[in-house]
């Protein structure tokens, strides 16, 4: 595609726009319910870590030189060992921390892991199954790389395994393709906030085993849970052959852009090859900071932070229930988001945000971007797939950033404006 100056851009630039969530960061409003920005971070802990590091580097210039230098693409061994211990101890991932720590690798945020996984697995025309709606940071790269995205209906417990099974058979029949990938966010997912019960996790694992599909488990919100949540799907993957498990420091520590993963060996090798061409390596200094945090501080920080996130969720849920017009919201057990859908199918939350919400100092994320810009969805009654169509009468409301009083005030204001509109 050429512009007026004659530069030829890649085809994808003509049909993929800037991320809706990234675009919304330019707005400065009083009532910010848009991006999943962590609003509770142990800033005092990181100040302490940085102070200690300054002393360590002054005493050991050789260590400072190493930490300010290039490092292995997949991460420093000492940091990977720390992550392996936590993944085994807290999440129950079946790895031996002493002998299998190299099963863990890091990326610049879990977003990079999502992209690299797609880049190494997907050729144009390959089929990926996702929930509907799903995280746009996965959907857009999938479409960009030429995947056929096949979405499956969800309910208040997340993706429905029966529909996944049906979608696989239809994909084989209609496209002549066994799906390559099933993508799920099992813990307080983005965007709906739903959590998969253990029975569904087992069912999804068994389906992927039976059909030889890689299951991509994006566990970005696993540590931010108000109630005890089920164990990861990865705990069922005893031989490390079926599930690619992703976590991130950005929700449980700070937005230092480090994702961590446990993937089947052959998948990990290809993803790290891809990462090497994307960024060479992740900054060692950032790994050092997080290594100290994960070894010495995370448990105390989570014990303090999670109840505070719960109060923010409760403030938002209460205000929605008391002020919003007729519709349905999700009831998350953790994470950062509540999903609301108006019962009026003609309502357009994107148009409403531009025309009414932003001028009233309010910001959320309209629901439409969480549906693929091109792809298919399972038509349950017809036992077929049809072109995917966004549901514009939806919105994602983030409770992670603002304090409870601002949430209560802002959501009541939004509810009153919606009630006047609808």
N, C-alpha and C positions, 0 to 999 in steps of 0.2 A: 504494500500500500504506500503510495507516494503522497507527500504533502506539497504545499505550494513551492517549497524550496527544492523539491526533487529528491528528498531523502526517502528511501524505501524502508518502511517499518514492517516488522513482522505482522502477519495477518491477525494475530490475537489482539493487537492493540486497537483494532477497529471495532471489536465487539465486547471487550472486557474493560469495564470502567474501574476507577480507583475504588478500593475497598470502602464500602459505606461507613464502616466503623472508623477507619482511619480518617475519612473525610470529615466526620463529625467532631474530631478532636480540635478543629479550628475554632469551634464555637466556645465562647466563655459565657456560661449561664450560671445562675444561682442554683438551679435545681438540675443537677447533672445525673441522669439515670441511663446514660448511653453505654460507652465502652466499659468493659470489665476491669476498671482500674482498682487495684487494691487500695483501700483507704485505711487499713490497719496494718502497719508495718513496724517492726521493732527497730526504729531508727536509732535508739540509744545503743542497742546491741551492735549495730553496724558501725556506729561512731567508735565504740570500744574496740571492735575488731581492727578498724583502720588505724587507731592509735597504737594498738599492740603491734601491728604489722610494721609501722614506722620504726618502732624500737628494734624489732627483729631485723629489719633490713639495715639499720645503722650498725647493728652488731655483726651482721653476716652479709657483707656486700656480694658474696658469691651467690647466695640464695636470692638476693634482690635481682641480680643480673639474670638468673634463670627465670624468675617470676615475671620479668619484664621482656621476655624473649619469646621466640616461636616455640611451639611444643607439638606433641603428637596430635594428629587430626582427631582421633577418637577421645582424647582427654588424658590428663596426667594420671599415672597409676595410683598415686596416693589419694586422689579425689575419687577415682572409680571404686577403690576399695571402701571408702567411706560410704559412698552411695549404695554399694552392694550390701553392706551391713544393714543399712536402714531399710532397703527394699526387702531384705529377708526377714528382719526382725519385726518391722511394723506392718508391711504389706503382705508378708507371707510368700513372696516370690521364691520359687524353688531353685535357688542357686547356692552353692557352697561359697561363702564369702572369702575363704582363704585360697581356694583353687580355681574358682570360676568368676572372679571379679572382672575378667576381661570380657565377659558376656555383656557388661554394662558399657555403654558409650554415651558421649554427650554431643550436643549440637548447639548452635546459637538459637536458643529457644526451641520449644517443641514444634513451632511453626516450620522451622527449617527441616526438622525430621519428617514432618508431613509432606513437605514438598519433595525432599530427597527420596522418600519412599515411593511416591507417585512417579517421580522421574526415572527411577530404576525398575519399576514394575510394569508401567503402563505404556502400551503402544496405542496409537489412534484406533478407535473401534473397540478396545477392550471394555469390559463391563465392570462397574463398581456398584455395590449396593450400599445405600446409606439410609438412615431414618429420614422422615419428612416431618418437620423441618430438620436441618442439620447445620453444623458450624460452617459459616461461609468461607472461613480460611482454609477449609478442606475442599469445599465444593468448587470454588473458583479455579484453584490450580488443577483440579481434576478435569474440568472443562477445557482449560487452557492447553492441557497436554493431550486432548483429543479423546478422553474417556467418554463412554456412554454411561451417564449416571442414572441409575435406576433407584428411585426412592420408594420407601415402604412406609405405610401408615404407622403412626404411633398412638399410644394412649397415655394415661397418667402414670403408667409404669414403664414408659419408654417404648422402644421398638418391639414389635410383636413377632416372635420366632416363627409362628405358623405362616405369616406373610412372607418372611424371608425365604423359607423353604419354597413357597409357591413362586416367588420372584425368580429363584434359581431355575426352576423348571421352565418357566416362561422364557427366560433369557436363552436357555439352550434351544427351545423350540423356535423362538422368533428371530434371534440374532445368530443362532448357531454357535453360541459362546457360553462356556462355563465362566461365571464371574471370577475375576482375579482377586477381589478384595471385598471384605465387609468392614465398614467403618462404624464404630460406636463410641460414644462418650458415656460410660456406664454410671458414673457418679455425678449426680446433679448437673446434667448435661447442658451444654451451650447449643441452642438457646433456651430450651424449655425448662430446664431445672429438674428433670425427672431422673430417678435412680432405678436402674434395673434390679429386680429381685434376683436372688441367687438361682432360683429355678430357671429364669430366662437366660441367665449367664451360662448355665450348664447346657441349656438347649442350643444356644447360639454356637457354643464351642463344638458340640456334637454335630451340628449341621455343617460347620466348616470342616471338620474332620471327614465327614462322610463325602463331601463334595470337593475336597482338596482346595479349599479357599483360605487365603491368609486373612486372619482376623486382626484388624488394627484397633487396639484398645487405647483410646486417648483418655488418660486418667488425670487430666489437668486439675481437677477439683477434688481428688481423692482425699487430700489432707484437710480440706475445708468442709467438714461434715459435722452437723449439729447432733446427729444420732450415730450410733454404731452402724456402719454401712457394710454390705456384703464384701467378701474377699474379692480381689481382682479375678477376672477371667483367666489371667495369666497363671494363677495358682493351679489351674487344671492342666496346664501345658507342661507336664513333668519332663518331657524330653526336649523342650525348647524348640519345637518344630512348627507350631501352628499359630502362635499369637505374637504380634509385635506390640510390646507394652511401652507407652510413652508417659513420662511425667515432666513436670516443669518447676523450676524454682520461682517462676514469676508470680505464682499465687501464694505459695507457702513461705517465701523468704522475701524477695524483692525483685523488681523487674531488671535483673542483671542479665537477662536473655540467655539462660542456660537451660536447655532441655536435657533430660536423661532417658535412656531407653534400654530395654532388654528385648532383643530381637533374635529370631532364628539365625544361626551362624552365617549361612550363605546370604541371607538378607542383609545382615549387619555389614558384611564385607562390601557389598555393592553400595549400600547407603554411605558408608565412610569413604568409599572411592569418590562418590558424587560430592560429598561434603568437601573433600579435598580440593575440588575444582570450584566450589562455591565460595569458600572462605579460607582455605588452607588449614586453619586451626582456630580453636576458641581461646580467647585471651587467658593466659595462665594466671595473671593477677586476679581475675574474677573467680577462677577456680579456687585459688588460695583463700579468698574471702569466704566463699561458700563452703569450702572444706571445714573451716573453723566453725562456721554457723551450724552445719549439719552434725558435727561431732559434739558441740558443746552447748548449743543454744536453742535448737529448733523445738524441742519438746516443751520447754518453758514458754517459748513464744507462741506456740499453738494453743497451749493451755490458757493463755491470757487472751489470745486473739479470737478464737472460735466463738466464745460466748458473746463477744462484742459484735461479730458478724451476725450471730443469731438475733440479737436485739435489733439490728438494722433490718433483717428479713421480717421480723415480727411487726416492726413499725410499718413497713411497706404493705404487708399482707392485710393488716388491720385497716389501713387507709384505703386500699383498693376495695375491700369488702364494704366499707361504709360510704364511699363516695362515687364509685364507678357505675356507669349504666349497665344494663343487662349484658352478660357475657360470661366467660369462663376463664379462670386463672389456674395455673399449676400451683402445687404446694410442695416446694422443694425441701429436702432434708439437709441441704448444704449448698455449697457453691456460691454464685454471685447473682443469679437471675431468677426473675419470675416472668412467665409468658402469659400474656392476656390476649383473648380473642373475643371481639365483639360478636354478639349474636346477629348483628346486621351485616350480611355478606357484601353490601354495597359500600361499606365504610372503607376509606383509604387512609391508613394511618400515616403513610408517607406524605401525602398531600396535606393532611391535617397538621402534621408536625411543622411543615414549612409555613403554612398559612396562619396557624393559631398557636401552637406550642412554643416555638422559638421566640416569637414576639412577646410571649408571656414568661420568658426566662426559663423555659423547660426544654429538656432534651432527653430523648430515648432513642432506641433503634427500631425503625419500622420492620415488620416481619418479613416483607417480600424478599430481601437479599438472602434469607436463609433457605430459599428454594433455588435449585439450579437454573441458570439462565437458559440452558438448553438441556434436555434430557427427558426421562420418562418417569412415570409413577405407576405403581400397581393399582389397577382398577379391580378391587376385590370382587365386586358383584359380577363383573364380566369375565373374570379369570383371564385378564389380558393386561397389557400395559398401554398407557395413553400418554401423550405429551404432558410434561410437568407444567403446572400453572401455579404461580405464586398465590398465596392467600393474603390479600392486601389488608384484611380486617384484623391483623395481628400486630403485636408489638412485644419487644423484649425490654423489660425494665430491670436495670441493674441497681441492686441495693448495696453494692460493696464499697462505694466511694464516699457517699454523703453520710453524715451523722444522723441518728434517729429523728431528731427534731426537724431537721431540714427535709428528711424523707417524708415525714408525716405531713408537713406543711406543703411540700411540693406535690405529693401524690394527691392530696385533697384538692389542690388547685387544678391539677390535671383532670381529676375526676369530675369536678364541676364544669370544666370546659367541655369535656366529652359528653356530659349529660345535656348540656345546652345544644350540642351538635347533633346528638342522636335521639 
